[in-house]
């Protein structure tokens, strides 16, 4: 049997000349979530993202065998 979890992270755009500012600033938070779920024996099985106005939503899908 498997247990599934979805984690949604949201990041907001800001006015800057750096086109990669969201990727740079979100990397630490995403890695923290990956480490948190790995400690609970979950593994990342999929990701997706969506944008709405100035926000980007990143969906992390995890599963765990039990």
C-alpha positions as a Markdown table, in Angstrom:
| # | Residue | x | y | z |
|---|---|---|---|---|
| 1 | Unk | 0.0 | 0.0 | 0.0 |
| 2 | Unk | 1.2 | 3.5 | -0.7 |
| 3 | Unk | 0.7 | 6.8 | 1.0 |
| 4 | Unk | 0.8 | 10.0 | -1.1 |
| 5 | Unk | 1.4 | 13.6 | -0.1 |
| 6 | Unk | 1.3 | 16.9 | -2.1 |
| 7 | Unk | 3.2 | 19.9 | -1.0 |
| 8 | Unk | 2.5 | 23.3 | -2.6 |
| 9 | Unk | 5.1 | 26.1 | -2.5 |
| 10 | Unk | 4.3 | 29.6 | -3.8 |
| 11 | Unk | 6.8 | 32.2 | -4.8 |
| 12 | Unk | 6.1 | 35.8 | -5.9 |
| 13 | Unk | 7.8 | 37.8 | -8.6 |
| 14 | Unk | 9.4 | 41.1 | -7.8 |
| 15 | Unk | 10.7 | 44.0 | -10.0 |
| 16 | Unk | 14.3 | 43.2 | -10.8 |
| 17 | Unk | 16.6 | 42.9 | -13.8 |
| 18 | Unk | 17.5 | 39.3 | -12.7 |
| 19 | Unk | 15.2 | 37.0 | -14.7 |
| 20 | Unk | 16.3 | 34.0 | -12.6 |
| 21 | Unk | 15.4 | 35.6 | -9.2 |
| 22 | Unk | 12.6 | 33.2 | -8.4 |
| 23 | Unk | 14.7 | 30.1 | -9.2 |
| 24 | Unk | 17.5 | 31.4 | -7.1 |
| 25 | Unk | 15.4 | 32.3 | -4.1 |
| 26 | Unk | 13.2 | 29.2 | -4.2 |
| 27 | Unk | 16.0 | 26.7 | -4.4 |
| 28 | Unk | 16.7 | 26.7 | -0.6 |
| 29 | Unk | 13.0 | 26.3 | 0.3 |
| 30 | Unk | 12.5 | 23.5 | -2.2 |
| 31 | Unk | 15.6 | 21.6 | -1.0 |
| 32 | Unk | 14.3 | 22.0 | 2.6 |
| 33 | Unk | 11.0 | 20.3 | 1.7 |
| 34 | Unk | 12.8 | 17.5 | -0.2 |
| 35 | Unk | 15.0 | 16.8 | 2.9 |
| 36 | Unk | 12.0 | 17.0 | 5.2 |
| 37 | Unk | 10.0 | 14.4 | 3.2 |
| 38 | Unk | 13.1 | 12.2 | 2.7 |
| 39 | Unk | 13.5 | 12.0 | 6.5 |
| 40 | Unk | 10.0 | 10.6 | 6.6 |
| 41 | Unk | 10.8 | 8.0 | 4.0 |
| 42 | Unk | 8.9 | 9.7 | 1.2 |
| 43 | Unk | 10.3 | 9.9 | -2.3 |
| 44 | Unk | 9.6 | 12.6 | -4.9 |
| 45 | Unk | 7.6 | 11.1 | -7.8 |
| 46 | Unk | 6.5 | 14.1 | -9.8 |
| 47 | Unk | 6.5 | 17.9 | -9.9 |
| 48 | Unk | 4.4 | 20.5 | -11.7 |
| 49 | Unk | 4.0 | 24.3 | -11.6 |
| 50 | Unk | 1.5 | 26.9 | -12.4 |
| 51 | Unk | 1.6 | 30.7 | -12.7 |
| 52 | Unk | -1.1 | 33.2 | -11.8 |
| 53 | Unk | -0.4 | 36.9 | -12.1 |
| 54 | Unk | 2.8 | 37.5 | -10.2 |
| 55 | Unk | 2.9 | 34.2 | -8.3 |
| 56 | Unk | 4.3 | 30.8 | -9.2 |
| 57 | Unk | 3.0 | 27.7 | -7.5 |
| 58 | Unk | 5.2 | 24.6 | -7.4 |
| 59 | Unk | 3.6 | 21.3 | -6.6 |
| 60 | Unk | 5.8 | 18.5 | -5.2 |
| 61 | Unk | 4.2 | 15.0 | -5.3 |
| 62 | Unk | 5.6 | 12.4 | -2.8 |
| 63 | Unk | 4.9 | 8.7 | -2.2 |
| 64 | Unk | 5.8 | 6.3 | 0.6 |
| 65 | Unk | 5.5 | 2.5 | 0.8 |
| 66 | Unk | 4.1 | 1.1 | 4.0 |
